[in-house]
Amino acid sequence: MYELCEKLFPICRSITGNGVRETFRILQGELPEVPFEMHEVKTGTPVLDWTVPKEWNINDAFIRTPDGEVICEFKKNNLNILHYSIPVDKTVSLEELKEHIVTLPDQPDLIPYASSYYAERWGFCMSHNDFLKLKEGDYHIYIDSSLKDGSLTYGEILLPGERDEEIFFSSYTCHPSMANNECSGPSLIIELARFLNSMENRRFSYRLVLAPETIGALTYISKNLHHLKSHVKAAFNLTCVGDDRAYSLVHSRYANTLADKVLQNVLKFHDPDYRDYDYTKRGSDERQYQAPGVDVPMVAFCRSKYHVFPEYHTSADNLDFISPAGLQGSFDVMKKVINALEYNKNYKVTTLGEPQLGRRGLVPNMSNKTTYQQTLALKDLIAYADGTNDLIDISNIINVPIDQLIPLIDKLISCRLFREAAV
């Protein structure tokens, strides 16, 4: 996953354009064995209350100072340009230039990320310290960009299972060179698709969607709303999943979906110090999928949450900020979520009274207080398998992680001591 982030990091992406298509070419190359369907939606297409904007592409941009120095070079750092800037080739005064420069006075060494998708303007981004060094005089502004009718690009992977009910994963492909905020989400999506494709038996179908944030999600919803509402059982928006700090859960609007329930359970055991945020702290595509009337049962999963970590939307969100270990931790969490959902049924023990476990080889034939403690999870699992609790409920009641209960369930089913209860 980290190596994939390294490939994606240099690309100048936006909500439309060739950078997005280049990103998808790389992602498709990672999974040639998986069907990866691409879609192009034309400029001007109505998508709910929005409209697909013009396509933006850029070749070069820079500022030449009165002394002849070239600064804010797009080719050195694509954060230096205000994304969706219109083409410009003119000379301006320092006073006019300052009106078109974005900085972060409270983080003066960093270049901010800024965009103007839906209002035509031009601009640059630079560190505040460099901004303060600008001298009086005339500045040559050059932005070689285009804003024309084109299309918005998004992609999706569908891995069918035994059921038509779907588990839905989303992330986005619209930010330029930022490692945690952009590259980590698609990298995790690809690795999850690889894992899901390797599963011999999938109870659920799995759909993984990558689209530009906000406008891409709205586009996808506008074309698939009925299917989403009728098929998706749990959904997860994956973003900022590559750093080594906290794990974070952003709940659905009322925190009452299966997605809330399973991710909260997994994180409680995986890292008890995880951060729990209610829906008022939302900020990514869960806003669209959880909007009133859409109501896809979605939560957001992050390491350090967007808007919270200080490197967010700045040049400090680079490849040094994420790590293989951070990405591995996020993959481990979502793999546990998938396994938990696959096994999350209401189970019922098939015997009256406590089953004799020793003759089935499930507990040692000689009992003492040590062996009793070692088999307590098994006995507690059986005790609450009365058909009224699903596996997540039982895990919460007996305080044992689901990944430790799954092998026990397999044994109990093979011994015909467990059956799935009708709900």
N, C-alpha and C positions, 0 to 999 in steps of 0.2 A: 504493500500500500504506500509506503514512503517513497519507493522508487517511482510509482505512478504519480505521486504528488510532484516529484522532481520534474517529470515530463510535462505536467500541466502548468506548473508555476509560471514559466516565462510567457505564456500566451496572453495576449490582450483580448479578453472577453468582454462582452457587454450583453444587453438583453437581446440583441440581434447581431448578425454579421458573421464574417468568415472566421473570426476567432472561436465562435461557438461551434461552427462546423468542424474546424480543426480539432477542437477538444473532443467532439464525438467520434471523429476518425480514430483518435488515439484510444478512446474508451472501447470502441467496437473491436479494435485490434487486440485488446486485452482478453476478449471473450469470443473468439471466433466460433466456439461450439454452442453458443447461446443465441437464440433469435433476438435481435436488437432492432426494433422497428423505429424508423425515423419519420418525422412529420414536418412539413413546411406549411405555415399558415400565412397567407398573403397580407401585406400591409392593407389597412383599412377594414379588415374583417372585424365585425362587432363580436366582442367576447364579454357577455353579461353587460355591465355598465361601462366597460372600457372598449377601446379599439386598438387593434394591433398597430404599433407605430411604424414609421419609416425605418428601413434598415440602415444601420450606421457602420461604416468601415473607416479605418484610418491607416495611413501609410507613414506619416512623419509629423512631428510638431517640435517647435523650439522657440525660444526667445533670444534675440541677439541684443545685448546691452549697448549703451552708448560707447563703451570701450571696445566693442567688438567681441566680447566674450559670449559664448553660446551657453545658455542655462535652460533648465526645465526641458531637457532633451527626452522626448518620448521614447527614442530607441534605447536609452540607457535605463529608464524606469517608466513603465507605462502608467504609473500612478501620477506622473507629472501633468497629465492632461485631464481636464474636466471632461468626463466621458459623455459622449454625444455632442461634443463641441462641433459647431458648424465650421466650414472651411473659412480661413482668414489668411490674408497676406497683405499686411499694411504696417505703417509706422504710427505709434501712439506715444503720447506723453506718459511720464511716470504716474501722474495723477489718474489718467484714464486706465492705465494698466492695473493699478492697485484695485480698481473696482472689479477686476476680472481674476483676481488671485485669491485662492482659498488657503488658509493656514490654520494651525492649531496653536494659539498662544500659550495654552496650558501644557502643551507637549512640543516645545519649540524646536526640537531636533528632528521631528518626524514629519514625513510627507503624508497628508491626509488623502483618503479616497473620497471623491465627490463626483456627482453626476447630475445631468439635467436632461432626463429622458423625454419629458413632455412639454418643455418650454425651450425654444431654440435660442441658444446663446453660445458664446465661446468663453473659454477660461483655462487657467492653469492651476496646479497645486504645487506648493513648495513648503519647505520647512519655514517656520516663523523666523528663525535666526537668519536664514538667507534672505527672507523678505525684508528684514530690517537693514540689510546691507545694500539694498537697491539705491542707486544714486539718481539725482535729477538728470533729465535728458530724454532723448528720443529712443524708443525701443522698437525693434522690428519684430512683429508677431507673425509667425508662420504656422498654420495648421492645415495639413494636407489630408482632409477627411471628406467623406461623402455622406449625404443623408438623402436617400432615394427610396422609391417604392421597391420593396423586396419581400422578405418573409421572415417569420420568427421560426426558430428551429427547436424541436424538442424530441426526446426519444423515450421509449419504454420497452421493458422486458416483461414478458408474461411466461411464468413457469407453471403449467397446469398441475393440479393435484387431483386427489380422489373426489374432492368437492368443488363446486363452483364458488363457494364462499372464498373470499380473498383476504389475504394480509397484504397491506399496501405500504410501500416505502417510497419516500420522495426526498430529493435533494435538488440543488440548483446549479446552473452552469452559466453564470452571468457576471461574475466579478473578475477583475483582472488579477494581477500578481499579488494575491494574498493566500497564504498557505492554509491557515486554520479555517478562515471564513469561507474559502472557496474550494480549495483542492481536496480537503479532507473528506467532505461529504460525498462527492462522486467516487472517490477512491474506496470509501467504505461500501457504497452501493455496489460497485463492481465485485468486491470481495464477497459480499453477501450473496450476490447472484451466483458466483462460483460455488460457494458452499451449498446453496439451495439446489443448484443443478446436480450436485454430487449426491444428494439425498436419494436413497433407493425408493422410499415411499414418502410421498408428501400428502398429508391429510388435506391441507388447504392448498389453494392456488395462491401464487405469489406474484404480485405486480410491482415493478420497480420503475419509477418515473423520474427522469431528469429533465428539467425545464428552467428557463429563466425565472428568477424569483418574481413573485407577484403577477406580472403580466403573463408569464408562462403557466403558472398555476391556474390563473383565471381562464386562460385559453383551454387548458386541459379540462377543467371543470365544465366549461361551456359545451364542450363536445362529448362529455362522458358523464354528465350529472346523474342521469337515471341509473346507469350501470353502477356508479359509485355508491349511490344511496341503497341500491338493492343487493349489492354483492360484498361490500367491504365490511369485514367484521372487526378489524383493528388496523390502525394506520399510524405510521411513525415518520415524522419529518426529521431528517438527519442533517445536522449542520454544526460546524465548529467542533469536530470530534477528534482532533489530532493532537491536542496539547496534553501535558502531564498533570494538570491541576485537578479541579473538582470534576465529578460527574454531575450532570444537571438534567432534571426533568421539568418540562413546562407542561402543565396539565391542560386537558381539554376544558371547554367553557364551564362545565359543571363538575369536572373531575370524576365522572361516573361511568366512563367507558371501559371496555375490556382492555384497551391500550393503557389507560391509566393504571388499572389494576395489576396487569402483568409487569409493566416496567417498574412500578413502585415496589412490587415484590422482589424482582430481580436485583434492583439497586440496593434495597435494604440489606441483602446478604452480601452482595458483591462489594459494596463500599458504604457502610453505615453513615459515613459523613457526607453523602451526596447532598446536593442542593435541590430543594423542592420549591418550585415556583408555581403560583397560580396563574390563571389565564390572563389576568390583567398585566402580566409581565411578558406577554407574547411579543413576537417581532419578526418571525419568518413566515413561511408559507402555511403554517398552521392557521394563520389569520384567514386565509382564503378557504381552506378545506373545512374549517370549523365555523364559518360565517353562518348566520341564521338563514335557514332554508337549504343550505348545503349540508351541514351537519355530518360530515364524514367523521367517524370516531377516531380522531387523530390527536396525538401528543407530539411534542418536540423532544428530541434527545440530543444533548450536547455534552462536551467536556466543559470547559469554561463557556458560559452562556454569552451569546452575542449581546452587545451593548454593555456588558459587565467587565470583561477583561480589557485592560488599558490598551493593548495592542490592536484592538478591534478597529477595522477600517483605517489602518495606518500602514506605513512602510515597515513597522516593527512586526507585523504579522507575516514573517518570512519563514523560510525553511528551517531556520534555527529554533523557531518557536514551537514547531511540532516535532514529533519523534516517532520512531517505529514502535516504541513501548506505548506511547499515548494512543496511536492508532490501533494497536493490538488490544488494548484495554476496551476500546469502543467496540471492536469486533467481538470480543468475548462477551460483552454485555448483550449485544443483539443476537448472538448465537444462542445464549441462554434464553432470551425472549422467544426466539423461534422454537426451540425445543420445548419450552414451557407451553406455548400455544398448541403445539402438536399433541402434547399429552394432556392438555387441559380438558378433561372430561369429568363427569360425575361417575364415580366408581362405587360399586356395592359389593361387599364381601358375600360369598356364596354359601357360607355355613351359618348355622345357628349356633351361638356360643363361640367362644374363641377357637379358631382352627388349631389343629395340632401341627405346629410348625416343624418340630424336630424330625418327624418321620418323612417330611418332604425336603429335608436338608436345608431348611431356611434358617434354623438356629442350631447352636451346638446341642448335642444330646446330654452333655453334662452342664448343669446350671450352677452359677455362683453370682455374686453381686457384680463381678466384672462383666461376665457375658450378658447379664440382664441390661446393663447400661449400653452395651454395644448393640443390642437388638431393640432398644427402646424406640427408635425411629420407625422401625418396621411395625412394631406393635401399635404405636400411636397412629400410624397410617391406616392400619386395619380398623382401629377403634373408631375413626371418623369417616370410614368408607360406608356410610349408611345411605348413599344415594342422594343426599341433600346438599352435599358439598362438592364443588369442583376441586381440582388439584391445587389451584392457587389458594382457595379457602383453607384447605387442609394444611398447606405449607405455612400459611399465616397463623393458623391455630396452634400447630405443634412446633412452630419456630424452627423449621428445617428447610434448607434451600431446595427448590424443585429439582435442580440438577443432581442432588443426592437422593431424591425420591424416585426419579425415573428408573434407575436400575432395579429398585425394589418392586415397582409396578410391573416391569417386564417379568420378573420372577413370579410374582403373584398371579399374573395372567397365564403364564406358562404352566403353573400348577393348578389352574382353574379355580383359584380362590377369589379372583376378582372378575367382575364383568362390568360392562358399561351399563349404567342405569338410565332408564328412559327419563327425560326431563320434560 
